[in-house]
Amino acid sequence: QVQLVESGGGLVQPGGSLRLSCAASGIIFSIYDMAWYRQAPGKGRELVAAITRGGTTNYGDSVKGRFTISRDNAKDTVYLQMNSLKPEDTAVYYCNASPLRLGALSPYWGQGTQVTVSS
């Protein structure tokens, strides 16, 4: 079975930092594109950051310069380093694994981890 398990979410003050992790199993991790999406109440799911199997990264406009996505193929894990967090970053963050450039159409999603940015 494909399993994506996120961790690292929590409550943080504005300006603070968090690092999210997504550990994958059941896939050949090195050939999958990986991404982080988020969904806030009343809003659609949006792309936060993506990293291809070749290491090319892409970021949503609202997080450019603040967030960094990376992957460790030896650990089958993708990370999202979040710095300078803002209240509008509050959302459930989901890990996505995509074969064949499916992106958000891929059925492989984690369970989500809550990130709350509040003073």
N, C-alpha and C positions, 0 to 999 in steps of 0.2 A: 504494500500500500504506500501511496505517496503521503508524506506527512511533512508539514511545515509548522514549526513551533516557534512562535515569537516570545521574546522576553525582553525585559529592560524598561518597560513602561512604568509610569508612576506620576506622582505629583511633583512639580518643580516650579520654582518662582520665575517670573519673567527675567530674561537675561541669563538664565541658567542653562545647563547642558544635560543631555541624556544620550546614552548609546543603546540603541535597540539591536537585538540579535535575532536572527532567524536561522534555525538549524533544520536542514533538510534531510530527509531519508526517503528511500524508495525511488530515487531518480539518479541518473548519471549526472551529478551536479555540474560537472565541468562543461557540459554542452547546453545547459539551460541559461537563458537570460533570466535575471532576477530583478525584482522591483519592489519598491514600497509604495503602497497607496494609502490614502487616509480618507475617512469619512466622518464629518462632523454632523451633529444633529440638524436635520432639515436640509442637508446638502448632499449632493451626489458624491460618489467615490471619485477621487482625483489622484492623478499620478504625483507622487512626491519625488521619487528618484528611481532611476533604473540603471542597471549595469549589464551589458551584454556578456555573452560567454567569452568574448575577446577582450573585455575590460573597458570598453567604451562606456562612458557615463552620460546620463541625461537627467536634468533636474527641472522640476516645475518652477515657473517664474518666481513664485512667492518664497521659495526656499534657497534660491541660488545665492551662493556666498555664505550661507549659514550651515547648510547640511552637506554631509559627505557620505556617499555610499561606497562600500568596498566589499570585496569578497575574499574568502580564504578557501580555495578549492580543496586544500588538504584537510580542512575541517568541515566541509560541506555547509558552510555558514556564510550568510550575507549580513552585513552590518549597516546601520544608519547612525552616524554620529550627528547629533543635533546640537548646535550651539546657538547662542543668542536667541533663545526661545521666546516666543511671543504668545499672548493669550489666544490669538487666532490660529495657533498651531494645535490647539486642543482638539483632539479627535481620537478615534480608534484607528490604529495603524495596522495595516495588513500586509503580510508578505506574499508575494506572487512569484511563481516559477513558471516560465513560459518556454515551451519547445517551439521550434519552427516559427518564430516571430509572432506568436499568437497574442502576446501582451495580455491585456485585461480579459481577453476571450478565453484564456487558458483556464481550465477547471481547477487548477492547483493553487489554493489559497490557504493561508494560516488562519488560526482562530481569531486573531486580532489581539492587540495589546493597547490598553488605554493610556493615553498621554494627556495629562491635564496641566496646563500652564496657568497659574493663578497666584496672586499674592494673598 
